[in-house]
Amino acid sequence: MDREFYRRVGIVCRHIPEGRVATYGQIALLCGRPKHSRQVGYGLKMGLAGEHVPAHRVVNSRGVLSGAAYFETFDLQKMLLQEEGVEVEWTPSGWSVDLKRYGWRNTMEEAQMLLEEFERTLRE
């Protein structure tokens, strides 16, 4: 995966509103690579998306905190989300959030704004 993709991942993640979560697939789609959700996770895990990325706001397609093992402590992602008002509950699949309630429903205007930001940062 190229650096440009991971740079886009960082930009998208920084736009996830506080108190909301986005899925790996949603981020990949907004980055222009809809089938690259695993690479989103890899980029976040390896720090390739840059600094100050709120990776705690990223969950899998079922709302499970599947990346929690990569935080400093096993419950840090859960605690950070709870501090933002996101309810996290234990399920048979692990710690989960209700995507219908807390999922980021980005608009077409936000997607267009992200595209413009991608292009602007390319020129810098």
N, CA, C and O atoms as a Tinker XYZ file with bonds, in Angstrom:
   496  protein
     1  N      0.851000   -1.175000    0.000000    73     2
     2  CA     0.000000    0.000000    0.000000    64     1     3
     3  C      0.898000    1.240000    0.000000    63     2     4     5
     4  O      1.952000    1.244000    0.636000    81     3
     5  N      0.497000    2.252000   -0.686000    73     3     6
     6  CA     1.336000    3.444000   -0.807000    64     5     7
     7  C      1.089000    4.433000    0.337000    63     6     8     9
     8  O      0.068000    4.382000    1.022000    81     7
     9  N      2.042000    5.314000    0.514000    73     7    10
    10  CA     1.965000    6.319000    1.584000    64     9    11
    11  C      0.759000    7.228000    1.422000    63    10    12    13
    12  O      0.177000    7.682000    2.407000    81    11
    13  N      0.392000    7.489000    0.190000    73    11    14
    14  CA    -0.763000    8.363000   -0.078000    64    13    15
    15  C     -2.025000    7.794000    0.572000    63    14    16    17
    16  O     -2.804000    8.538000    1.167000    81    15
    17  N     -2.227000    6.493000    0.461000    73    15    18
    18  CA    -3.399000    5.873000    1.064000    64    17    19
    19  C     -3.397000    6.084000    2.578000    63    18    20    21
    20  O     -4.420000    6.462000    3.148000    81    19
    21  N     -2.278000    5.848000    3.223000    73    19    22
    22  CA    -2.219000    5.990000    4.680000    64    21    23
    23  C     -2.364000    7.450000    5.106000    63    22    24    25
    24  O     -2.913000    7.738000    6.170000    81    23
    25  N     -1.880000    8.356000    4.288000    73    23    26
    26  CA    -2.079000    9.777000    4.573000    64    25    27
    27  C     -3.567000   10.099000    4.541000    63    26    28    29
    28  O     -4.070000   10.838000    5.388000    81    27
    29  N     -4.266000    9.539000    3.557000    73    27    30
    30  CA    -5.718000    9.734000    3.465000    64    29    31
    31  C     -6.433000    9.129000    4.677000    63    30    32    33
    32  O     -7.380000    9.714000    5.201000    81    31
    33  N     -5.975000    7.963000    5.113000    73    31    34
    34  CA    -6.567000    7.329000    6.294000    64    33    35
    35  C     -6.494000    8.283000    7.488000    63    34    36    37
    36  O     -7.472000    8.458000    8.214000    81    35
    37  N     -5.340000    8.888000    7.677000    73    35    38
    38  CA    -5.175000    9.836000    8.778000    64    37    39
    39  C     -6.118000   11.017000    8.664000    63    38    40    41
    40  O     -6.714000   11.444000    9.653000    81    39
    41  N     -6.251000   11.539000    7.464000    73    39    42
    42  CA    -7.152000   12.686000    7.250000    64    41    43
    43  C     -8.581000   12.303000    7.580000    63    42    44    45
    44  O     -9.271000   13.030000    8.294000    81    43
    45  N     -9.032000   11.165000    7.066000    73    43    46
    46  CA   -10.412000   10.731000    7.323000    64    45    47
    47  C    -10.632000   10.512000    8.818000    63    46    48    49
    48  O    -11.630000   10.974000    9.372000    81    47
    49  N     -9.716000    9.819000    9.467000    73    47    50
    50  CA    -9.888000    9.529000   10.896000    64    49    51
    51  C     -9.959000   10.808000   11.726000    63    50    52    53
    52  O    -10.704000   10.874000   12.704000    81    51
    53  N     -9.194000   11.815000   11.342000    73    51    54
    54  CA    -9.227000   13.081000   12.089000    64    53    55
    55  C    -10.559000   13.814000   11.927000    63    54    56    57
    56  O    -10.859000   14.737000   12.684000    81    55
    57  N    -11.355000   13.402000   10.938000    73    55    58
    58  CA   -12.659000   14.025000   10.720000    64    57    59
    59  C    -13.814000   13.262000   11.384000    63    58    60    61
    60  O    -14.954000   13.727000   11.363000    81    59
    61  N    -13.527000   12.102000   11.969000    73    59    62
    62  CA   -14.589000   11.376000   12.671000    64    61    63
    63  C    -14.966000   12.217000   13.890000    63    62    64    65
    64  O    -14.111000   12.515000   14.724000    81    63
    65  N    -16.228000   12.598000   13.997000    73    63    66
    66  CA   -16.614000   13.466000   15.126000    64    65    67
    67  C    -16.466000   12.773000   16.478000    63    66    68    69
    68  O    -16.633000   11.559000   16.591000    81    67
    69  N    -16.156000   13.552000   17.478000    73    67    70
    70  CA   -16.095000   13.039000   18.845000    64    69    71
    71  C    -17.458000   12.453000   19.193000    63    70    72    73
    72  O    -18.496000   13.026000   18.861000    81    71
    73  N    -17.441000   11.304000   19.865000    73    71    74
    74  CA   -18.683000   10.644000   20.241000    64    73    75
    75  C    -19.278000    9.787000   19.139000    63    74    76    77
    76  O    -20.395000    9.286000   19.275000    81    75
    77  N    -18.544000    9.616000   18.050000    73    75    78
    78  CA   -18.967000    8.785000   16.923000    64    77    79
    79  C    -17.868000    7.791000   16.596000    63    78    80    81
    80  O    -16.712000    7.976000   16.978000    81    79
    81  N    -18.239000    6.738000   15.887000    73    79    82
    82  CA   -17.263000    5.758000   15.413000    64    81    83
    83  C    -17.460000    5.562000   13.918000    63    82    84    85
    84  O    -18.538000    5.808000   13.378000    81    83
    85  N    -16.403000    5.116000   13.263000    73    83    86
    86  CA   -16.461000    4.766000   11.842000    64    85    87
    87  C    -15.890000    3.363000   11.703000    63    86    88    89
    88  O    -15.127000    2.901000   12.551000    81    87
    89  N    -16.268000    2.701000   10.633000    73    87    90
    90  CA   -15.746000    1.357000   10.397000    64    89    91
    91  C    -14.520000    1.417000    9.494000    63    90    92    93
    92  O    -14.307000    2.392000    8.773000    81    91
    93  N    -13.719000    0.353000    9.549000    73    91    94
    94  CA   -12.550000    0.254000    8.684000    64    93    95
    95  C    -12.977000    0.371000    7.214000    63    94    96    97
    96  O    -12.323000    1.046000    6.420000    81    95
    97  N    -14.072000   -0.290000    6.872000    73    95    98
    98  CA   -14.568000   -0.249000    5.499000    64    97    99
    99  C    -15.029000    1.133000    5.082000    63    98   100   101
   100  O    -14.796000    1.548000    3.947000    81    99
   101  N    -15.676000    1.844000    5.978000    73    99   102
   102  CA   -16.132000    3.201000    5.695000    64   101   103
   103  C    -14.933000    4.110000    5.416000    63   102   104   105
   104  O    -14.964000    4.929000    4.497000    81   103
   105  N    -13.889000    3.959000    6.211000    73   103   106
   106  CA   -12.688000    4.772000    6.017000    64   105   107
   107  C    -12.035000    4.427000    4.682000    63   106   108   109
   108  O    -11.628000    5.320000    3.940000    81   107
   109  N    -11.936000    3.141000    4.377000    73   107   110
   110  CA   -11.348000    2.728000    3.096000    64   109   111
   111  C    -12.136000    3.320000    1.934000    63   110   112   113
   112  O    -11.545000    3.810000    0.972000    81   111
   113  N    -13.459000    3.280000    2.013000    73   111   114
   114  CA   -14.309000    3.841000    0.966000    64   113   115
   115  C    -14.057000    5.338000    0.807000    63   114   116   117
   116  O    -13.909000    5.830000   -0.311000    81   115
   117  N    -14.011000    6.058000    1.922000    73   115   118
   118  CA   -13.777000    7.497000    1.861000    64   117   119
   119  C    -12.388000    7.835000    1.336000    63   118   120   121
   120  O    -12.162000    8.934000    0.830000    81   119
   121  N    -11.455000    6.888000    1.458000    73   119   122
   122  CA   -10.101000    7.084000    0.929000    64   121   123
   123  C    -10.009000    6.708000   -0.547000    63   122   124   125
   124  O     -8.952000    6.855000   -1.160000    81   123
   125  N    -11.110000    6.225000   -1.119000    73   123   126
   126  CA   -11.115000    5.860000   -2.528000    64   125   127
   127  C    -10.687000    4.437000   -2.809000    63   126   128   129
   128  O    -10.457000    4.076000   -3.963000    81   127
   129  N    -10.575000    3.622000   -1.774000    73   127   130
   130  CA   -10.170000    2.220000   -1.925000    64   129   131
   131  C    -11.137000    1.332000   -1.140000    63   130   132   133
   132  O    -10.789000    0.835000   -0.069000    81   131
   133  N    -12.338000    1.132000   -1.659000    73   131   134
   134  CA   -13.386000    0.456000   -0.888000    64   133   135
   135  C    -13.093000   -0.965000   -0.422000    63   134   136   137
   136  O    -13.741000   -1.433000    0.514000    81   135
   137  N    -12.174000   -1.652000   -1.017000    73   135   138
   138  CA   -11.890000   -3.039000   -0.618000    64   137   139
   139  C    -10.624000   -3.157000    0.229000    63   138   140   141
   140  O    -10.040000   -4.237000    0.325000    81   139
   141  N    -10.202000   -2.062000    0.838000    73   139   142
   142  CA    -8.940000   -2.053000    1.570000    64   141   143
   143  C     -9.114000   -1.811000    3.070000    63   142   144   145
   144  O     -8.295000   -1.134000    3.691000    81   143
   145  N    -10.167000   -2.355000    3.640000    73   143   146
   146  CA   -10.403000   -2.132000    5.070000    64   145   147
   147  C     -9.296000   -2.736000    5.937000    63   146   148   149
   148  O     -8.951000   -2.166000    6.972000    81   147
   149  N     -8.746000   -3.857000    5.542000    73   147   150
   150  CA    -7.652000   -4.455000    6.326000    64   149   151
   151  C     -6.420000   -3.557000    6.325000    63   150   152   153
   152  O     -5.695000   -3.485000    7.317000    81   151
   153  N     -6.187000   -2.877000    5.213000    73   151   154
   154  CA    -5.038000   -1.976000    5.144000    64   153   155
   155  C     -5.253000   -0.758000    6.031000    63   154   156   157
   156  O     -4.292000   -0.187000    6.546000    81   155
   157  N     -6.516000   -0.352000    6.213000    73   155   158
   158  CA    -6.805000    0.740000    7.148000    64   157   159
   159  C     -6.355000    0.316000    8.545000    63   158   160   161
   160  O     -5.663000    1.062000    9.238000    81   159
   161  N     -6.753000   -0.888000    8.949000    73   159   162
   162  CA    -6.358000   -1.403000   10.258000    64   161   163
   163  C     -4.852000   -1.514000   10.395000    63   162   164   165
   164  O     -4.290000   -1.163000   11.432000    81   163
   165  N     -4.200000   -1.999000    9.356000    73   163   166
   166  CA    -2.741000   -2.129000    9.376000    64   165   167
   167  C     -2.087000   -0.751000    9.531000    63   166   168   169
   168  O     -1.162000   -0.584000   10.326000    81   167
   169  N     -2.567000    0.217000    8.778000    73   167   170
   170  CA    -2.006000    1.560000    8.849000    64   169   171
   171  C     -2.164000    2.193000   10.222000    63   170   172   173
   172  O     -1.264000    2.880000   10.706000    81   171
   173  N     -3.312000    1.958000   10.845000    73   171   174
   174  CA    -3.532000    2.486000   12.195000    64   173   175
   175  C     -2.633000    1.769000   13.200000    63   174   176   177
   176  O     -2.018000    2.404000   14.057000    81   175
   177  N     -2.562000    0.451000   13.088000    73   175   178
   178  CA    -1.749000   -0.342000   14.013000    64   177   179
   179  C     -0.274000    0.034000   13.942000    63   178   180   181
   180  O      0.407000    0.100000   14.966000    81   179
   181  N      0.214000    0.278000   12.736000    73   179   182
   182  CA     1.637000    0.543000   12.525000    64   181   183
   183  C      1.990000    2.029000   12.613000    63   182   184   185
   184  O      3.156000    2.398000   12.474000    81   183
   185  N      0.995000    2.876000   12.842000    73   183   186
   186  CA     1.258000    4.312000   12.945000    64   185   187
   187  C      1.530000    4.984000   11.610000    63   186   188   189
   188  O      2.115000    6.067000   11.576000    81   187
   189  N      1.120000    4.365000   10.511000    73   187   190
   190  CA     1.387000    4.902000    9.181000    64   189   191
   191  C      0.439000    6.047000    8.799000    63   190   192   193
   192  O      0.682000    6.761000    7.826000    81   191
   193  N     -0.632000    6.215000    9.567000    73   191   194
   194  CA    -1.627000    7.252000    9.258000    64   193   195
   195  C     -1.251000    8.605000    9.843000    63   194   196   197
   196  O     -1.995000    9.573000    9.686000    81   195
   197  N     -0.125000    8.684000   10.505000    73   195   198
   198  CA     0.331000    9.956000   11.041000    64   197   199
   199  C      0.055000   10.095000   12.522000    63   198   200   201
   200  O     -0.390000    9.163000   13.192000    81   199
   201  N      0.335000   11.296000   13.013000    73   199   202
   202  CA     0.176000   11.585000   14.437000    64   201   203
   203  C     -1.219000   12.136000   14.728000    63   202   204   205
   204  O     -1.909000   12.642000   13.844000    81   203
   205  N     -1.601000   12.022000   15.976000    73   203   206
   206  CA    -2.863000   12.586000   16.467000    64   205   207
   207  C     -4.075000   12.038000   15.709000    63   206   208   209
   208  O     -5.010000   12.776000   15.397000    81   207
   209  N     -4.047000   10.757000   15.421000    73   207   210
   210  CA    -5.160000   10.100000   14.751000    64   209   211
   211  C     -6.018000    9.432000   15.824000    63   210   212   213
   212  O     -5.510000    8.606000   16.582000    81   211
   213  N     -7.297000    9.769000   15.904000    73   211   214
   214  CA    -8.158000    9.156000   16.924000    64   213   215
   215  C     -8.576000    7.730000   16.536000    63   214   216   217
   216  O     -9.742000    7.469000   16.240000    81   215
   217  N     -7.609000    6.829000   16.544000    73   215   218
   218  CA    -7.853000    5.444000   16.128000    64   217   219
   219  C     -8.872000    4.748000   17.025000    63   218   220   221
   220  O     -9.461000    3.743000   16.627000    81   219
   221  N     -9.083000    5.270000   18.225000    73   219   222
   222  CA   -10.057000    4.644000   19.117000    64   221   223
   223  C    -11.476000    4.747000   18.563000    63   222   224   225
   224  O    -12.367000    4.032000   19.021000    81   223
   225  N    -11.696000    5.615000   17.595000    73   223   226
   226  CA   -13.023000    5.790000   17.000000    64   225   227
   227  C    -13.266000    4.859000   15.821000    63   226   228   229
   228  O    -14.259000    5.012000   15.110000    81   227
   229  N    -12.378000    3.903000   15.603000    73   227   230
   230  CA   -12.504000    2.998000   14.462000    64   229   231
   231  C    -12.831000    1.597000   14.970000    63   230   232   233
   232  O    -12.137000    1.054000   15.829000    81   231
   233  N    -13.901000    1.026000   14.421000    73   231   234
   234  CA   -14.380000   -0.303000   14.828000    64   233   235
   235  C    -14.630000   -1.138000   13.578000    63   234   236   237
   236  O    -14.574000   -0.633000   12.457000    81   235
   237  N    -14.904000   -2.417000   13.786000    73   235   238
   238  CA   -15.174000   -3.244000   12.611000    64   237   239
   239  C    -16.628000   -3.089000   12.158000    63   238   240   241
   240  O    -17.393000   -2.338000   12.762000    81   239
   241  N    -16.996000   -3.788000   11.116000    73   239   242
   242  CA   -18.311000   -3.612000   10.495000    64   241   243
   243  C    -19.483000   -4.026000   11.385000    63   242   244   245
   244  O    -20.631000   -3.689000   11.098000    81   243
   245  N    -19.197000   -4.748000   12.454000    73   243   246
   246  CA   -20.255000   -5.131000   13.404000    64   245   247
   247  C    -20.236000   -4.249000   14.651000    63   246   248   249
   248  O    -21.029000   -4.457000   15.570000    81   247
   249  N    -19.339000   -3.272000   14.685000    73   247   250
   250  CA   -19.236000   -2.389000   15.840000    64   249   251
   251  C    -18.313000   -2.898000   16.926000    63   250   252   253
   252  O    -18.239000   -2.309000   18.005000    81   251
   253  N    -17.608000   -3.986000   16.658000    73   251   254
   254  CA   -16.701000   -4.581000   17.644000    64   253   255
   255  C    -15.382000   -3.818000   17.667000    63   254   256   257
   256  O    -14.857000   -3.427000   16.624000    81   255
   257  N    -14.859000   -3.613000   18.864000    73   255   258
   258  CA   -13.574000   -2.934000   19.045000    64   257   259
   259  C    -12.455000   -3.929000   18.735000    63   258   260   261
   260  O    -11.701000   -4.327000   19.623000    81   259
   261  N    -12.358000   -4.319000   17.483000    73   259   262
   262  CA   -11.435000   -5.388000   17.090000    64   261   263
   263  C     -9.973000   -4.960000   17.127000    63   262   264   265
   264  O     -9.095000   -5.822000   17.122000    81   263
   265  N     -9.682000   -3.672000   17.165000    73   263   266
   266  CA    -8.307000   -3.209000   17.234000    64   265   267
   267  C     -7.839000   -2.919000   18.646000    63   266   268   269
   268  O     -6.728000   -2.424000   18.834000    81   267
   269  N     -8.664000   -3.217000   19.648000    73   267   270
   270  CA    -8.358000   -2.876000   21.040000    64   269   271
   271  C     -7.031000   -3.459000   21.523000    63   270   272   273
   272  O     -6.368000   -2.863000   22.371000    81   271
   273  N     -6.644000   -4.601000   20.998000    73   271   274
   274  CA    -5.395000   -5.246000   21.434000    64   273   275
   275  C     -4.158000   -4.429000   21.081000    63   274   276   277
   276  O     -3.088000   -4.663000   21.642000    81   275
   277  N     -4.285000   -3.486000   20.174000    73   275   278
   278  CA    -3.128000   -2.713000   19.731000    64   277   279
   279  C     -2.960000   -1.395000   20.484000    63   278   280   281
   280  O     -2.049000   -0.621000   20.191000    81   279
   281  N     -3.828000   -1.143000   21.440000    73   279   282
   282  CA    -3.690000    0.043000   22.283000    64   281   283
   283  C     -2.766000   -0.288000   23.461000    63   282   284   285
   284  O     -2.459000   -1.455000   23.704000    81   283
   285  N     -2.331000    0.733000   24.181000    73   283   286
   286  CA    -1.381000    0.526000   25.284000    64   285   287
   287  C     -1.900000   -0.469000   26.313000    63   286   288   289
   288  O     -1.136000   -1.276000   26.842000    81   287
   289  N     -3.197000   -0.411000   26.596000    73   287   290
   290  CA    -3.824000   -1.392000   27.490000    64   289   291
   291  C     -5.046000   -1.960000   26.780000    63   290   292   293
   292  O     -5.599000   -1.319000   25.886000    81   291
   293  N     -5.467000   -3.144000   27.167000    73   291   294
   294  CA    -6.552000   -3.828000   26.475000    64   293   295
   295  C     -7.881000   -3.084000   26.547000    63   294   296   297
   296  O     -8.747000   -3.290000   25.697000    81   295
   297  N     -8.057000   -2.215000   27.555000    73   295   298
   298  CA    -9.334000   -1.516000   27.698000    64   297   299
   299  C     -9.257000   -0.027000   27.364000    63   298   300   301
   300  O    -10.222000    0.702000   27.595000    81   299
   301  N     -8.133000    0.436000   26.829000    73   299   302
   302  CA    -7.961000    1.859000   26.549000    64   301   303
   303  C     -8.938000    2.354000   25.483000    63   302   304   305
   304  O     -9.514000    3.430000   25.642000    81   303
   305  N     -9.137000    1.606000   24.412000    73   303   306
   306  CA   -10.073000    2.027000   23.375000    64   305   307
   307  C    -11.470000    2.185000   23.955000    63   306   308   309
   308  O    -12.161000    3.165000   23.677000    81   307
   309  N    -11.878000    1.222000   24.754000    73   307   310
   310  CA   -13.200000    1.272000   25.391000    64   309   311
   311  C    -13.316000    2.506000   26.285000    63   310   312   313
   312  O    -14.322000    3.215000   26.244000    81   311
   313  N    -12.300000    2.756000   27.080000    73   311   314
   314  CA   -12.333000    3.894000   28.004000    64   313   315
   315  C    -12.377000    5.224000   27.252000    63   314   316   317
   316  O    -13.111000    6.131000   27.646000    81   315
   317  N    -11.596000    5.350000   26.173000    73   315   318
   318  CA   -11.591000    6.585000   25.394000    64   317   319
   319  C    -12.961000    6.844000   24.765000    63   318   320   321
   320  O    -13.439000    7.978000   24.744000    81   319
   321  N    -13.580000    5.790000   24.257000    73   319   322
   322  CA   -14.918000    5.945000   23.684000    64   321   323
   323  C    -15.931000    6.334000   24.752000    63   322   324   325
   324  O    -16.770000    7.207000   24.531000    81   323
   325  N    -15.852000    5.690000   25.897000    73   323   326
   326  CA   -16.781000    6.007000   26.977000    64   325   327
   327  C    -16.619000    7.458000   27.438000    63   326   328   329
   328  O    -17.607000    8.117000   27.765000    81   327
   329  N    -15.380000    7.958000   27.465000    73   327   330
   330  CA   -15.143000    9.356000   27.833000    64   329   331
   331  C    -15.823000   10.319000   26.865000    63   330   332   333
   332  O    -16.153000   11.447000   27.232000    81   331
   333  N    -16.032000    9.871000   25.633000    73   331   334
   334  CA   -16.696000   10.696000   24.626000    64   333   335
   335  C    -18.215000   10.478000   24.626000    63   334   336   337
   336  O    -18.927000   11.048000   23.799000    81   335
   337  N    -18.699000    9.663000   25.544000    73   335   338
   338  CA   -20.136000    9.433000   25.638000    64   337   339
   339  C    -20.656000    8.255000   24.844000    63   338   340   341
   340  O    -21.868000    8.060000   24.749000    81   339
   341  N    -19.759000    7.464000   24.272000    73   339   342
   342  CA   -20.164000    6.288000   23.497000    64   341   343
   343  C    -20.352000    5.119000   24.457000    63   342   344   345
   344  O    -19.451000    4.791000   25.229000    81   343
   345  N    -21.510000    4.502000   24.408000    73   343   346
   346  CA   -21.771000    3.323000   25.248000    64   345   347
   347  C    -21.107000    2.112000   24.623000    63   346   348   349
   348  O    -21.304000    1.822000   23.443000    81   347
   349  N    -20.327000    1.415000   25.413000    73   347   350
   350  CA   -19.625000    0.213000   24.965000    64   349   351
   351  C    -20.108000   -0.928000   25.845000    63   350   352   353
   352  O    -20.104000   -0.821000   27.072000    81   351
   353  N    -20.517000   -2.005000   25.226000    73   351   354
   354  CA   -21.012000   -3.142000   26.015000    64   353   355
   355  C    -20.328000   -4.434000   25.593000    63   354   356   357
   356  O    -19.856000   -4.576000   24.465000    81   355
   357  N    -20.289000   -5.363000   26.527000    73   355   358
   358  CA   -19.678000   -6.656000   26.259000    64   357   359
   359  C    -20.668000   -7.541000   25.507000    63   358   360   361
   360  O    -21.833000   -7.646000   25.891000    81   359
   361  N    -20.200000   -8.172000   24.439000    73   359   362
   362  CA   -21.015000   -9.108000   23.659000    64   361   363
   363  C    -20.188000  -10.379000   23.486000    63   362   364   365
   364  O    -19.002000  -10.390000   23.815000    81   363
   365  N    -20.784000  -11.427000   22.986000    73   363   366
   366  CA   -19.999000  -12.640000   22.729000    64   365   367
   367  C    -18.819000  -12.408000   21.774000    63   366   368   369
   368  O    -17.849000  -13.165000   21.793000    81   367
   369  N    -18.902000  -11.369000   20.946000    73   367   370
   370  CA   -17.816000  -11.056000   20.006000    64   369   371
   371  C    -16.758000  -10.152000   20.612000    63   370   372   373
   372  O    -15.708000   -9.938000   20.006000    81   371
   373  N    -17.020000   -9.618000   21.801000    73   371   374
   374  CA   -16.092000   -8.692000   22.448000    64   373   375
   375  C    -16.772000   -7.364000   22.733000    63   374   376   377
   376  O    -17.990000   -7.248000   22.597000    81   375
   377  N    -15.993000   -6.358000   23.129000    73   375   378
   378  CA   -16.541000   -5.037000   23.394000    64   377   379
   379  C    -17.092000   -4.459000   22.096000    63   378   380   381
   380  O    -16.427000   -4.491000   21.060000    81   379
   381  N    -18.319000   -3.929000   22.161000    73   379   382
   382  CA   -18.993000   -3.449000   20.959000    64   381   383
   383  C    -19.735000   -2.150000   21.210000    63   382   384   385
   384  O    -20.099000   -1.820000   22.339000    81   383
   385  N    -19.951000   -1.417000   20.112000    73   383   386
   386  CA   -20.780000   -0.219000   20.146000    64   385   387
   387  C    -21.941000   -0.409000   19.171000    63   386   388   389
   388  O    -21.848000   -1.191000   18.226000    81   387
   389  N    -23.012000    0.301000   19.408000    73   387   390
   390  CA   -24.183000    0.257000   18.542000    64   389   391
   391  C    -23.942000    1.205000   17.372000    63   390   392   393
   392  O    -23.984000    2.424000   17.541000    81   391
   393  N    -23.691000    0.650000   16.186000    73   391   394
   394  CA   -23.399000    1.483000   15.022000    64   393   395
   395  C    -24.593000    2.335000   14.607000    63   394   396   397
   396  O    -24.420000    3.434000   14.081000    81   395
   397  N    -25.798000    1.835000   14.839000    73   395   398
   398  CA   -26.977000    2.637000   14.485000    64   397   399
   399  C    -27.040000    3.906000   15.324000    63   398   400   401
   400  O    -27.503000    4.948000   14.860000    81   399
   401  N    -26.582000    3.810000   16.540000    73   399   402
   402  CA   -26.636000    4.956000   17.447000    64   401   403
   403  C    -25.384000    5.824000   17.381000    63   402   404   405
   404  O    -25.482000    7.050000   17.422000    81   403
   405  N    -24.207000    5.205000   17.278000    73   403   406
   406  CA   -22.948000    5.942000   17.381000    64   405   407
   407  C    -22.142000    5.992000   16.081000    63   406   408   409
   408  O    -21.089000    6.628000   16.028000    81   407
   409  N    -22.627000    5.329000   15.045000    73   407   410
   410  CA   -21.896000    5.332000   13.784000    64   409   411
   411  C    -21.898000    6.706000   13.128000    63   410   412   413
   412  O    -22.901000    7.420000   13.157000    81   411
   413  N    -20.775000    7.063000   12.542000    73   411   414
   414  CA   -20.642000    8.328000   11.815000    64   413   415
   415  C    -21.306000    8.163000   10.462000    63   414   416   417
   416  O    -20.868000    7.355000    9.643000    81   415
   417  N    -22.342000    8.915000   10.232000    73   415   418
   418  CA   -23.032000    8.895000    8.946000    64   417   419
   419  C    -22.557000   10.115000    8.155000    63   418   420   421
   420  O    -23.208000   11.160000    8.124000    81   419
   421  N    -21.412000    9.942000    7.526000    73   419   422
   422  CA   -20.856000   11.069000    6.784000    64   421   423
   423  C    -21.770000   11.422000    5.610000    63   422   424   425
   424  O    -22.434000   10.556000    5.039000    81   423
   425  N    -21.791000   12.682000    5.270000    73   423   426
   426  CA   -22.614000   13.165000    4.167000    64   425   427
   427  C    -21.794000   13.200000    2.878000    63   426   428   429
   428  O    -20.572000   13.060000    2.899000    81   427
   429  N    -22.478000   13.387000    1.781000    73   427   430
   430  CA   -21.787000   13.549000    0.501000    64   429   431
   431  C    -20.935000   14.816000    0.530000    63   430   432   433
   432  O    -19.856000   14.860000   -0.060000    81   431
   433  N    -21.425000   15.843000    1.218000    73   431   434
   434  CA   -20.661000   17.085000    1.335000    64   433   435
   435  C    -19.353000   16.838000    2.088000    63   434   436   437
   436  O    -18.311000   17.375000    1.714000    81   435
   437  N    -19.405000   16.026000    3.146000    73   435   438
   438  CA   -18.184000   15.692000    3.887000    64   437   439
   439  C    -17.230000   14.875000    3.014000    63   438   440   441
   440  O    -16.018000   15.091000    3.052000    81   439
   441  N    -17.766000   13.943000    2.232000    73   439   442
   442  CA   -16.929000   13.138000    1.341000    64   441   443
   443  C    -16.251000   14.031000    0.304000    63   442   444   445
   444  O    -15.073000   13.852000   -0.004000    81   443
   445  N    -16.997000   14.987000   -0.228000    73   443   446
   446  CA   -16.427000   15.923000   -1.203000    64   445   447
   447  C    -15.346000   16.787000   -0.555000    63   446   448   449
   448  O    -14.301000   17.038000   -1.155000    81   447
   449  N    -15.603000   17.238000    0.669000    73   447   450
   450  CA   -14.622000   18.043000    1.396000    64   449   451
   451  C    -13.342000   17.241000    1.644000    63   450   452   453
   452  O    -12.241000   17.781000    1.540000    81   451
   453  N    -13.487000   15.961000    1.968000    73   451   454
   454  CA   -12.313000   15.105000    2.171000    64   453   455
   455  C    -11.520000   14.969000    0.879000    63   454   456   457
   456  O    -10.292000   15.044000    0.888000    81   455
   457  N    -12.221000   14.769000   -0.230000    73   455   458
   458  CA   -11.548000   14.666000   -1.525000    64   457   459
   459  C    -10.755000   15.936000   -1.817000    63   458   460   461
   460  O     -9.614000   15.867000   -2.275000    81   459
   461  N    -11.352000   17.080000   -1.556000    73   459   462
   462  CA   -10.658000   18.351000   -1.770000    64   461   463
   463  C     -9.442000   18.476000   -0.854000    63   462   464   465
   464  O     -8.402000   18.999000   -1.256000    81   463
   465  N     -9.580000   17.991000    0.379000    73   463   466
   466  CA    -8.432000   18.035000    1.297000    64   465   467
   467  C     -7.324000   17.093000    0.831000    63   466   468   469
   468  O     -6.143000   17.426000    0.932000    81   467
   469  N     -7.697000   15.926000    0.323000    73   467   470
   470  CA    -6.690000   14.999000   -0.228000    64   469   471
   471  C     -5.901000   15.695000   -1.337000    63   470   472   473
   472  O     -4.670000   15.658000   -1.356000    81   471
   473  N     -6.623000   16.325000   -2.253000    73   471   474
   474  CA    -5.981000   16.986000   -3.383000    64   473   475
   475  C     -5.107000   18.159000   -2.939000    63   474   476   477
   476  O     -4.012000   18.360000   -3.463000    81   475
   477  N     -5.600000   18.929000   -1.971000    73   475   478
   478  CA    -4.853000   20.076000   -1.468000    64   477   479
   479  C     -3.549000   19.640000   -0.805000    63   478   480   481
   480  O     -2.505000   20.255000   -1.021000    81   479
   481  N     -3.606000   18.590000   -0.006000    73   479   482
   482  CA    -2.393000   18.145000    0.686000    64   481   483
   483  C     -1.399000   17.499000   -0.279000    63   482   484   485
   484  O     -0.199000   17.474000   -0.005000    81   483
   485  N     -1.884000   16.982000   -1.394000    73   483   486
   486  CA    -0.982000   16.434000   -2.417000    64   485   487
   487  C     -0.110000   17.537000   -3.004000    63   486   488   489
   488  O      1.062000   17.316000   -3.309000    81   487
   489  N     -0.683000   18.716000   -3.159000    73   487   490
   490  CA     0.044000   19.840000   -3.764000    64   489   491
   491  C      1.046000   20.468000   -2.800000    63   490   492   493
   492  O      1.963000   21.171000   -3.224000    81   491
   493  N      0.870000   20.213000   -1.498000    73   491   494
   494  CA     1.756000   20.834000   -0.496000    64   493   495
   495  C      3.093000   20.150000   -0.419000    63   494   496
   496  O      3.947000   20.550000    0.372000    81   495
